[in-house]
């Protein structure tokens, strides 16, 4: 992992553990994302995030919250910064901490399903 990717991973891990949304820039689009899981696919670091605002490649965010999940390669994120303090945490009922990504080789860290779980229960 490059230095920039390590820095992004650390910021995402901190946000995931604290359940804090982040602003990311990915492929030229600014997105407001709630990190839910970090892992690896073919050796590359990946983020599973629930997008609550910002731009998408298809226009508006889907009306159905179950369709707001996004996978990002961490080394393709141009920026990761904490969102405004008032930005709420978002998730959807189709999140599964035991299998958060559609296809990854390894899940490193995932938010538990229980919204009231403590940061120590993040695996």
PyMOL commands that set and color helices and strands:
alter all, ss='L'
color gray80, all
select helices_A, chain A and resi 3-18+65-67+74-76+97-99+119-121
alter helices_A, ss='H'
color red, helices_A
select strands_A, chain A and resi 22-26+29-41+44-54+69-73+77-82+106-110
alter strands_A, ss='S'
color yellow, strands_A
deselect
rebuild
show_as cartoon
